[in-house]
Amino acid sequence: MKNLILLTAILILAAAAVSAQSLKPENPYPMKAGINRATSDSLVGTQYWYFYAAPGNSRLTVRLKTPTTLYGAQLNTVIAVTLTDAQHTWRNTKTVATRPNQTEATFSADNVKKPMKIIVSVAPPNQNLIRMGGDYELEATGSVSFGETGAAAEPIIRTFQSMVNTYGATRFLADGTVLASDGSRGTWTAFDPENRIYSVEIGKFRWSVQYLPGYGLVNPSDPGSIVFQELRR
C-alpha cells in the first residue's frame, strides 16, 4: 500500500512539472501507454523519454521502423538506446540497426521491488554532415506507469529554428502568436490536438505541421521534411 501511495504522489508531481523538452536529459518527455513513435535524427541529437517501473515485472521494446535514406539508398544506421534510473546509479545500453535481425531490442526487468523512474535516451549515429537515423518505436509493458504532459504543456510553445524562408529563430507563444527573429509575425492554431497537428500562418505563407518530440514541426505526410526544427537547449 505504501508503494502505491508513493507511486501516485510521484505521478502527480511529474504531471505538474513536466514539459515537452525531449532533447534535455534533465527534463525527458513522458512516454504514454502503447506505442510511442518518433524520429531519431543525427542533425538534431539525442532524445530523452521516461516512464515508471512499478513493483513487478516490466519490459521496454525498441523497434527501428524506417531508417533514413540518402537519394533512395538505405544507410547503415545504428541507434543506441540507454536506460538508467533518475539517480544514474546504473545504465544499460542496447542498439537497433538496419542489419537483419537487429531492428528490435528488448529490455526486461524482473521482480522490481519499488517504484522507479526510468530514463530512456535514444541516440542517433554520430554524424553531423548528413542526416542519419530513422523512425523508431518505444513500448513499455508489464508493471509500468506513465507521466502526463498536462494541458499547459502544449509542445508547440517553444522556440524553433525555421527551415523555411529567412525567419531564423521563431517563437511560438502561448497566446497563439508567432514571432520570428527577422521581425515576421504570425499565428498558430491547434487543428488536431490528439495527433499534435497545427496550422501555422506567417504573412502570406501557411503550413500544416505536426510536432514530433525532439524533431520539431514537420510535414504530416513527410516526417523527414522539417519546417521548424526543435532547438537543442
N, C-alpha and C positions, 0 to 999 in steps of 0.2 A: 504494500500500500504506500509506504514512504517513497519507493522508487517511482510509482505512478504520479504521486503528488509533485515530486521533484521534476519529472519529465514535463508535466503540464506547465509548471512555472517557467521552465526553460523555454518552452514553445511560445508562451505568452510574451516573454521578454524579446524573443527573437522576432516575432511578428511585429513588434512595435519599433524595433531598431533597424531592421534590415533594409537595404536598398539594392538596386539592381546594378551594383558595381562588380560585375563578374571578372574584371581584369585586375581587381585589387585583392591580393592574398589575405589582407586583414578584414575584408568585407565581401565574402563569397556570395554567390547567388543561390537562393534556395531551390533545391530540386522539388519536384512535385511527384505525386503518385503516378505510376505508369511510366511511359517512355518520355524522356526529356531529349529534345533534338537541338543541335547547334552545329556550327561550322567552325572547325579549327583552321586558323589562318596564320602562316608564318610572318606575314606583314602586320599582324595585329598583336599576337603574343599569347601567353598562357592564360587560360580561362580557369576560374575557380567556382566551385559549387559546394553545397553542403547538404547533408541530411543527418538524421539522428538514428543511431542504432539503439534499440530498446533491449531490455533483458531477453535473451533467447538467441535464435539463430537468424542471420541475415546474409544477404548476398547482393553484390553490385555487379551488373553485367554491362560491359562496354562493347559497342559494335562500331566499326568503321564501315559506313554505308556507301558513300560516293566520294572516292578520292578526287582531289583536284587534278585537272588535266591541263596540258600545255599544247596548244594547237591540235587538240583532239587526242593526243597521246597520254596515256596514264603514267603518272610519275610514281617512282618508288617511294611511297610515303610511309613513314613510321611515326606514330603518335604515342607519346609517353603519358601514361595515366598514373598518378601517385595518390595514395590515400594516406592520411595522417589524422591524428586526433587534434583537438583545438590547442593543446599544450605542446604539440610536436614532440611527444615522448617516443613515438615510433613512426615508421613510414614503410610503405610497401608499394613498389613500382612494377607495373607491367606495361607491355606495349601491344598495340594493334597495328597491323601493317597490311599493305596491299598483297603481300605474298600469300599463296594458297594456305588455307587452314590457320591463318594468323589474323583474320579480320575481326575476331571476337576474343575477349578475355573476361574472366570471372574472378572476383574477389569474394572469398567466403569467410564469415566469422561465426564460429560456433560457441555456444554457451557464454554469450556476453553476460556479465554479472550486473552491470549497472548502466544507466543511460549514458550515451556518449555521442558528442558531436563529431561527425566525420567530415573532414575537408577533402574534397576531390579536386585535384589540379589536372588539367588537360593541356599538355604542351605540344605544339606543332613542331615540325622539323626545324632545326636551327639554320634557317635560310632567309636572308634579308634581301636577296637580289631578285628572286622570283617568288610568286605566290605558290606556297605548298601547304598541304593539309587536306581537308575534306570534311564532308558531313559525317557526324557521328551521333550515337545514341547512348544515353545512360539510363539504366533501370535498376532501382533498388527494390528488393522484395524481402519478404520474411518479416521479422520483428523490427520494423522501421517506422519512423515518423518524419514529418516534413514541416519546415517553417513556411510562412506565408509572406508574400510581398506586401499585402495590405493595400487599401485603396489609395493611400497617399504616395505610394512608391511607383508612380507612373514612370515606366522605364525611359520614355522619350524626354523626360525633364532632365536635361543634362547638356553638356557642350559636345558637339561633334566636329570633326574636320570634314568640310564639304569636299566631295569628289566631283562636283559639277560646278560649272561657271567659275566665278572668282570670289566666292563668298568667304573663303578661308574658314577660320573657326566660327562655328554657328551655334548660338544658344537657343534651345527650345525651353521656353519659360512656362511656369505653372498656369499662367493666365491664358494660355493658348496662343501666345505670340512667338514670333521667331525674330532673332536679332543676329545679323551676321557682322563679322569684323570689318567688312568693307562698307558698312553702312546700310546694306539692304535690310528690309523688314518684310515680315510676312506673318502667316498664321498656320496653326496646325489643329486638326480635329481628329478625334478617335472615330474611325469608321467601323472597326470590328475589334473591340477591346479584348475579347477572348483569345483571338489569334494575333493580337498586337499589330494590327494593320491601321495605318494612319493616312490621312490626306494632308499634304503639305503644299502651301501656296506661297510663293515669294515673287512679288511683282507679277509678270505675265506668265511665269512658269508654275506648273502644278505637277505633283508627283503622288502616286500611291506607293507607300513604303511599308515594309514590315520590319519590326525590331527583332533582331536575333542577338541574344546575350553575348557580349564580348566581340561582336562583329559590327553591329551598328544598324542603320536603317538601309534596307536592301530592297531591290525589286522583288515583289512577292512571287513572281513567276520565274525569277532567275536569281536565287540567293547569292550567287557569286558576283552579282553586279551591285557594288556598294554605291549608294547615293550619298549617305552621310556616315562616315566611319567613326566608330566609337574611339575616344581618345584613351590612351594609357595614362592614368593619373592616380 
